[in-house]
Amino acid sequence: MSDRSTRVVIVEDDASLRRAMQRLLQVCGLSTDAYESAECYVDAGVAIDDYDCFVLDLHLPGMSGVEMMDRCAIPGAKTVCITAYDDDASRLAARQRSVAAFLPKPFQGDALLVCVSDVIGYRLSGASGHERSGAWSPGSTTGQV
């Protein structure tokens, strides 16, 4: 961990879910910035290197999370994809970008903490001993982590 606080970006169009994820990650000591759309993130003009983890909804209105990853060159290894559309196309898009985790909605807060912990490289309080219920990562041989 560096001297600066660990920073996470959340891009989610559902306001209540966005706020809930932001509060959960902040309680764990992470600095968060949250955006309601990919366009809002792009318009903010922030540098990708300023963040340690991206939590992106794959199916956003307007520019999708997949389009955002491609347009902004967001590294898959720093990305947790969330989606209400747990279908083959969504999983393929995530796998093609080598995302760190794919988390279908609805999910438990503990599952998000485990996924973010894996990306940032240290265990967040509340994440230890919990499973990623329904999540997978590209390195998983079973499709489940």
Secondary structure, DSSP 8 states (H G I E B T S, - for coil): --SS--EEEEE-S-HHHHHHHHHHHHHTT-EEEEESSHHHHHHHT--GGG-SEEEEESS-SSS-HHHHHHHHT--GGGEEEEES--SHHHHHHHHHTT-SEEEESS--HHHHHHHHHHHHTS--TTTTT---TT-B-TT-SSS--
